């Protein structure tokens, strides 16, 4: 058994098939099959159910994957622990919900990179539930997500900001009354597959506000562009960090009963990258305190 073999096993779990895992670890399909056969012989365990066309992990296989992730993480942390940088070099892979990708995330990561230039940060976009699942299985080191109603015990949550929902409307609209605008204009929904989209839907229902749906989108940029084009109004989070060159449109408060989402950093409770995740949280909070994306010069 080798670290390479364990990484292949984890790749199968993450990508679903031997072929996809082979592409991910840069070996042939035959090599993946051979590695897994030898691993099963070495451990005297049946890791895969091969009665189906696509081999599926057995319960023993899933348990082995969980342990393999721990071993790989410990192995990857050997050098950082010796030289004392606690993971503040190498690679950090984070997920982020779409509403954070033009302001909060690029600003915080640029601040982080200024402090730790040897740290390579990779950002994976996605919706909250998907990102949480990827953190749980070790595919992501951490993720910036909307806090859901239910969290798993393996998740470590750190609050970054609270964002109140606001109404977006074209500058061409005559009214500044949110209820009037919602009733008289087509409604551009934030995707209800996202946690924040479901929150907005609940708020509309609780306040007995009926809207005329025109489209449903996942990207804050695409929603904003539609609003600027006077194609409808929308409800979105008032972002805690303003992006450079914000689109020209009305941003109207929904009033005292507006719903609010909690935006936070989620990581695995057993993560070995505690120090770098704490540094990321520090820079996220700093970005929120400043409130506007100001690109950071590497010259400092």
C-alpha positions as CSV (number, residue, x, y, z in Angstrom):
1,X,0.0,0.0,0.0
2,X,1.2,3.5,-0.8
3,X,-0.1,7.1,-0.5
4,X,-0.6,7.0,-4.3
5,X,-3.0,4.0,-3.9
6,X,-4.9,5.7,-1.1
7,X,-5.3,8.8,-3.3
8,X,-6.6,6.6,-6.1
9,X,-9.2,5.1,-3.7
10,X,-10.3,8.5,-2.6
11,X,-10.5,9.6,-6.3
12,X,-12.9,6.7,-7.0
13,X,-15.1,7.9,-4.1
14,X,-15.1,11.5,-5.3
15,X,-15.5,10.9,-9.0
16,X,-17.8,7.9,-9.0
17,X,-16.1,5.5,-11.5
18,X,-12.7,3.9,-12.1
19,X,-12.4,5.7,-15.4
20,X,-13.0,9.1,-13.9
21,X,-10.6,8.4,-11.1
22,X,-8.0,7.3,-13.6
23,X,-8.2,10.7,-15.3
24,X,-8.1,12.5,-11.9
25,X,-4.9,10.8,-10.8
26,X,-3.3,10.5,-14.3
27,X,-3.1,6.8,-14.6
28,X,-4.9,4.2,-16.8
29,X,-8.2,2.6,-16.0
30,X,-6.3,-0.8,-15.9
31,X,-3.8,0.7,-13.3
32,X,-6.7,1.8,-11.1
33,X,-8.3,-1.6,-11.2
34,X,-5.0,-3.3,-10.4
35,X,-4.3,-0.9,-7.5
36,X,-7.7,-1.6,-6.0
37,X,-7.4,-5.4,-6.5
38,X,-4.0,-5.4,-4.7
39,X,-5.4,-3.2,-1.9
40,X,-8.2,-5.6,-1.3
41,X,-5.8,-8.5,-1.2
42,X,-3.5,-6.6,1.1
43,X,-6.2,-5.6,3.6
44,X,-8.3,-8.8,3.1
45,X,-11.4,-6.6,2.6
46,X,-14.0,-6.3,-0.1
47,X,-13.9,-2.6,-0.9
48,X,-16.1,-2.8,-4.0
49,X,-19.3,-4.5,-5.0
50,X,-18.4,-5.6,-8.6
51,X,-21.8,-7.3,-9.3
52,X,-22.9,-4.1,-11.0
53,X,-21.6,-2.6,-14.2
54,X,-20.0,0.3,-12.3
55,X,-18.3,-1.1,-9.1
56,X,-19.8,0.5,-5.9
57,X,-18.0,1.0,-2.6
58,X,-19.1,-1.4,0.1
59,X,-19.7,-0.3,3.7
60,X,-16.1,-1.4,4.4
61,X,-14.9,0.6,1.3
62,X,-16.6,3.8,2.5
63,X,-15.0,3.4,5.9
64,X,-11.7,2.8,4.3
65,X,-12.1,6.0,2.2
66,X,-12.8,8.0,5.4
67,X,-9.6,6.7,7.0
68,X,-7.6,7.2,3.7
69,X,-8.6,10.9,3.7
70,X,-7.2,11.2,7.2
71,X,-3.9,9.5,6.3
72,X,-3.5,11.6,3.1
73,X,-4.1,14.8,5.0
74,X,-1.6,13.8,7.7
75,X,0.9,12.9,5.0
76,X,0.5,16.2,3.2
77,X,0.9,18.0,6.5
78,X,4.3,16.5,7.4
79,X,6.5,19.1,5.8
80,X,4.5,22.1,7.0
81,X,4.5,20.8,10.5
82,X,8.2,20.4,10.5
83,X,9.1,23.8,9.0
84,X,6.5,25.5,11.2
85,X,4.3,27.2,8.7
86,X,1.2,25.2,9.8
87,X,-0.1,24.8,6.3
88,X,0.4,28.4,5.2
89,X,2.0,27.3,2.0
90,X,1.0,24.7,-0.5
91,X,-2.7,24.5,-1.6
92,X,-5.9,25.5,0.0
93,X,-9.1,24.6,-1.8
94,X,-12.3,26.6,-0.9
95,X,-15.8,26.6,-2.1
96,X,-17.9,29.8,-2.4
97,X,-21.6,30.6,-3.1
98,X,-22.1,32.8,-6.2
99,X,-23.1,35.9,-4.3
100,X,-19.5,36.2,-2.8
101,X,-17.5,35.7,-6.0
102,X,-17.3,39.4,-7.1
103,X,-16.6,41.1,-3.8
104,X,-16.0,39.1,-0.6
105,X,-14.0,36.2,-1.9
106,X,-11.5,37.9,-4.3
107,X,-10.9,40.6,-1.7
108,X,-10.3,38.2,1.2
109,X,-8.1,35.9,-0.9
110,X,-6.0,38.8,-2.1
111,X,-5.5,39.9,1.5
112,X,-4.6,36.3,2.4
113,X,-2.1,36.0,-0.5
114,X,-0.5,39.3,0.5
115,X,0.2,37.8,4.0
116,X,1.2,34.3,2.7
117,X,2.4,34.5,-0.9
118,X,3.5,30.8,-0.9
119,X,-0.1,29.7,-0.3
120,X,-2.0,28.7,-3.5
121,X,-5.7,29.2,-3.2
122,X,-8.2,27.5,-5.5
123,X,-11.8,28.6,-5.5
124,X,-14.7,26.3,-6.5
125,X,-18.1,27.9,-7.0
126,X,-21.3,26.2,-6.0
127,X,-24.5,26.3,-4.0
128,X,-24.5,25.8,-0.2
129,X,-25.7,22.2,0.1
130,X,-23.3,20.9,-2.6
131,X,-20.4,22.8,-1.1
132,X,-21.2,21.4,2.4
133,X,-21.2,17.9,1.0
134,X,-17.8,18.5,-0.6
135,X,-16.4,19.7,2.7
136,X,-17.8,16.7,4.5
137,X,-16.1,14.2,2.1
138,X,-12.8,16.1,2.1
139,X,-13.0,17.4,-1.5
140,X,-12.9,21.0,-0.2
141,X,-10.8,22.3,2.8
142,X,-13.5,24.9,3.6
143,X,-16.4,26.8,2.0
144,X,-18.2,30.1,2.3
145,X,-21.9,29.3,2.4
146,X,-25.3,30.5,3.7
147,X,-26.0,28.9,7.0
148,X,-28.7,26.2,6.4
149,X,-31.4,25.1,8.9
150,X,-29.6,21.8,9.6
151,X,-25.9,21.3,10.0
152,X,-24.0,18.0,10.3
153,X,-21.9,17.3,13.5
154,X,-18.7,17.1,11.3
155,X,-19.1,20.7,10.2
156,X,-17.3,23.5,12.0
157,X,-19.1,26.9,11.5
158,X,-17.6,30.4,11.8
159,X,-19.9,33.4,11.2
160,X,-18.5,35.9,8.7
161,X,-21.4,38.4,8.2
162,X,-25.2,38.8,8.3
163,X,-26.7,40.1,5.0
164,X,-30.1,41.6,4.8
165,X,-32.2,41.0,1.7
166,X,-32.9,44.0,-0.5
167,X,-34.9,44.8,-3.6
168,X,-33.1,45.5,-6.9
169,X,-35.0,47.7,-9.4
170,X,-34.1,49.5,-12.6
171,X,-33.3,53.2,-12.5
172,X,-36.1,53.5,-15.0
173,X,-38.8,52.5,-12.5
174,X,-40.9,55.3,-11.1
175,X,-41.6,54.0,-7.6
176,X,-39.3,53.4,-4.6
177,X,-41.9,51.4,-2.7
178,X,-40.7,47.7,-2.5
179,X,-44.3,46.2,-2.3
180,X,-45.5,48.3,-5.3
181,X,-42.5,47.4,-7.3
182,X,-42.9,43.7,-6.6
183,X,-46.6,43.8,-7.5
184,X,-46.2,45.8,-10.7
185,X,-43.1,44.3,-12.3
186,X,-42.0,40.8,-13.4
187,X,-40.0,39.0,-10.7
188,X,-36.5,37.6,-11.3
189,X,-36.1,34.9,-8.7
190,X,-32.8,33.9,-7.1
191,X,-32.7,30.1,-7.6
192,X,-34.8,28.2,-5.1
193,X,-32.3,25.4,-5.2
194,X,-30.0,27.7,-3.2
195,X,-30.6,28.1,0.5
196,X,-30.8,31.9,0.1
197,X,-33.4,31.5,-2.7
198,X,-35.5,29.3,-0.5
199,X,-35.3,31.9,2.3
200,X,-36.6,34.6,-0.2
201,X,-39.4,32.3,-1.3
202,X,-40.4,31.8,2.4
203,X,-40.3,35.5,3.1
204,X,-42.6,36.2,0.1
205,X,-45.0,33.5,1.3
206,X,-45.0,34.6,5.0
207,X,-45.7,38.2,3.9
208,X,-48.4,37.1,1.5
209,X,-46.7,38.8,-1.4
210,X,-47.6,37.4,-4.8
211,X,-45.2,38.0,-7.7
212,X,-45.2,37.3,-11.4
213,X,-42.2,35.1,-12.1
214,X,-40.3,35.9,-15.3
215,X,-37.0,34.0,-14.8
216,X,-35.0,32.1,-12.1
217,X,-31.2,32.6,-12.0
218,X,-28.3,31.5,-9.8
219,X,-25.8,34.3,-10.4
220,X,-26.0,37.7,-8.8
221,X,-24.3,39.2,-11.8
222,X,-26.9,37.8,-14.2
223,X,-29.8,38.9,-12.0
224,X,-28.3,42.4,-11.8
225,X,-27.8,42.6,-15.5
226,X,-31.5,41.7,-16.1
227,X,-32.6,44.3,-13.6
228,X,-30.4,47.0,-15.2
229,X,-32.1,46.1,-18.5
230,X,-35.5,46.8,-16.9
231,X,-36.6,43.2,-17.3
232,X,-37.9,42.9,-13.8
233,X,-37.2,43.4,-10.1
234,X,-35.5,40.9,-7.8
235,X,-34.7,40.2,-4.1
236,X,-31.1,39.4,-3.3
237,X,-28.7,39.7,-0.3
238,X,-27.2,43.1,0.3
239,X,-23.6,41.9,-0.1
240,X,-21.3,42.5,2.8
241,X,-18.5,43.6,0.4
242,X,-19.3,45.8,-2.5
243,X,-17.7,44.7,-5.8
244,X,-15.7,47.2,-7.9
245,X,-17.9,49.1,-10.4
246,X,-21.3,48.0,-9.1
247,X,-24.1,48.0,-11.6
248,X,-26.3,51.1,-11.7
249,X,-29.7,50.2,-10.2
250,X,-31.9,50.9,-7.3
251,X,-31.1,49.0,-4.1
252,X,-34.2,49.4,-1.8
253,X,-34.6,48.2,1.8
254,X,-37.5,45.7,2.4
255,X,-38.1,47.3,5.8
256,X,-38.0,46.2,9.4
257,X,-39.2,42.7,8.6
258,X,-36.7,41.9,5.9
259,X,-35.2,38.5,6.1
260,X,-31.5,38.1,6.8
261,X,-29.0,35.4,5.9
262,X,-26.0,34.3,7.9
263,X,-22.9,34.0,5.7
264,X,-20.1,31.9,7.2
265,X,-17.0,29.7,6.7
266,X,-17.6,26.0,7.1
267,X,-14.8,23.4,7.5
268,X,-14.5,19.8,8.6
269,X,-14.2,19.5,12.4
270,X,-11.3,17.1,12.0
271,X,-9.4,19.3,9.4
272,X,-5.7,19.4,9.8
273,X,-5.6,22.8,8.1
274,X,-6.9,24.7,11.2
275,X,-4.3,27.4,11.1
276,X,-4.8,28.4,7.4
277,X,-8.6,28.2,7.8
278,X,-8.3,30.5,10.8
279,X,-6.2,32.9,8.7
280,X,-8.8,32.8,5.9
281,X,-11.5,33.7,8.4
282,X,-9.4,36.6,9.7
283,X,-9.1,38.0,6.2
284,X,-12.8,37.4,5.4
285,X,-13.7,39.4,8.5
286,X,-11.2,42.1,7.5
287,X,-12.8,42.4,4.1
288,X,-16.2,42.7,5.6
289,X,-15.0,45.4,8.0
290,X,-13.7,47.4,5.0
291,X,-16.8,46.7,3.1
292,X,-15.6,47.4,-0.5
293,X,-13.4,45.3,-2.7
294,X,-10.1,47.2,-2.9
295,X,-7.5,45.2,-4.9
296,X,-4.4,44.6,-2.9
297,X,-1.0,45.4,-4.5
298,X,1.5,42.5,-4.1
299,X,4.2,45.1,-3.7
300,X,2.5,46.0,-0.4
